[in-house]
């Protein structure tokens, strides 16, 4: 079963938005689609090569790993560096030129929305630190002070797996507080999961940046869909009111969701299906255009009856603590709104999001490898 109302690339009118995925594929001539696919990974490969060429010999030994190195590839975390030790090359130990090249690689690997989200998350660490210091959280040399000092854009680590210049299969990872973005290249294909994005503060509430958000639409898309559900649909979609403490399928918990729960997307009305697809796109389209399109088509092929929407927590307060997910054979999206850590610890101004592909995380299906995740604390 395909999405009847999936948004269509190259649409020229609103009528085209209700075409099936099969019809939308016909809008792109096969020869053009092949040409795009063949060149999709070239900017990533070239950007990675430029970064590696700009490093010293010592820096290259820190940043480069074998593609089969299970531990290095899966030891990512959303925790601050004061709480989680990472491998790779630290951005704070790079020159300005090298950091520019890291951002070039990020832009080559993501869409404009994905890049701005990731860059914003890194910048928010500086804001979080400033807010905590303004509340008197620094000084004293204790655990809290060390935590606050670790919140900085300099504490992100980059790793490259394999050789992007000579290997058809290679990968790279950037990870730090509230960020773990993994990209795997297999010839002309790109996998972009797992992808963890978080933000604190979710909304900057004071100062010259008041109102600014790094992750702006993730909450609205999920909440908008929830509000359209009738009582019968909501009784199936809402799994409860108490959110587990360790709710996201993060590192070391990739098998925590062994079954699908919630409301099947096949039980949604036509307008609700549109909102459901918008929610999926908000997360998938953080990736580079062709990688995102390929993954979206994979989700379409799974069919509505294989996709589920679930919610835990209050259903009428967008500012409270709550959790939702979209789950299917090729996609797992999770969102949780948390209480604050660095700012107002009583407010839910802190969010975590997770995107995974249960069928191809880390490009496993392409590489013929199985990565057993390691979560080092």
PyMOL commands that set and color helices and strands:
alter all, ss='L'
color gray80, all
select helices_A, chain A and resi 14-18+21-26+30-39+42-53+57-63+70-74+91-93+96-109+112-134+143-150+218-228+231-237+265-267+270-284+289-302+304-306+361-367
alter helices_A, ss='H'
color red, helices_A
select strands_A, chain A and resi 64-65+89-90+156-161+169-176+179-186+189-191+195-200+238-240+263-264+308-313+322-328+331-338+350-356
alter strands_A, ss='S'
color yellow, strands_A
deselect
rebuild
show_as cartoon
